[in-house]
Amino acid sequence: MNSGIDRQVNILCRQFQIYVNNALKPFGVSSSECPVLMGAAIEEGVSQEELTRRIRIDKSATARALQSLEKKGFIERREDPEDRRVKRVYLTADGRLIAEKMRQVIGEWTRSITCGQDEETIRLVENTLRQMNSRALSLNGLDERALAERAAASCGSS
């Protein structure tokens, strides 16, 4: 019954990456850096670990993206004054401009792929995808409960 959903989601994801890569190429930003920069734009000074948790990618991928974005001058990483082990992420002026451009690109993408769909259909698709994402995160041990348990365990091991 559901055969083909994985293929359709995969195609949509890949086309999104291509669209974002093409739109942001003149600015030197890739689709893999997009969630990291957008996550940092939501909360200035977010810790690198919290950013990783929020965007649900592994620590090494976050670190690579942050290193690249820092080298390009879009973010700065600073030590937390209360805990030197914690790195906080801040957008630069150029980073804020790129984050705004990303919001525009994502908005254009969303409007284009949902063109002609009524609001009820869009909400239904969004809710269905949200449920599927929640189940996928749970299958991979990345749901909120598992993340909270990991955080508690890492705090206890310090």
NORPE-V154462 format. One record per backbone hydrogen bond with DSSP energy under -0.5 kcal/mol. CO is the residue of the C=O (numbers start at 1). NH is the residue of the N-H. If there is no record, write none. Layout:
# NORPE-V154462
co = <CO:CO>
nh = <NH:NH>
This chain:
# NORPE-V154462
co = <2:4:5:6:7:8:9:10:11:12:13:14:15:16:17:18:19:20:21:24:24:24:25:30:30:31:33:34:35:36:37:38:39:43:46:47:48:49:50:51:52:52:58:59:60:61:62:63:64:65:66:67:68:69:69:70:74:76:78:83:83:86:87:88:89:89:90:92:93:94:95:96:97:98:99:100:101:102:103:104:105:106:107:108:109:110:111:112:114:118:119:120:121:122:123:124:125:126:127:128:129:130:131:132:133:134:135:136:137:137:138:143:144:145:146:147:148:149:150:151:152:153:155>
nh = <5:8:9:10:11:12:13:14:15:16:17:18:19:20:21:22:23:24:25:27:28:29:28:33:34:35:37:38:39:40:41:42:43:46:89:51:52:53:54:55:56:57:62:63:64:65:66:67:68:69:70:71:72:74:75:73:92:90:88:80:86:80:48:78:45:46:76:96:97:98:99:100:101:102:103:104:105:106:107:108:109:110:111:112:113:114:115:115:117:122:123:124:125:126:127:128:129:130:131:132:133:134:135:136:137:138:139:140:142:143:141:147:148:149:150:151:152:153:154:155:156:157:158>
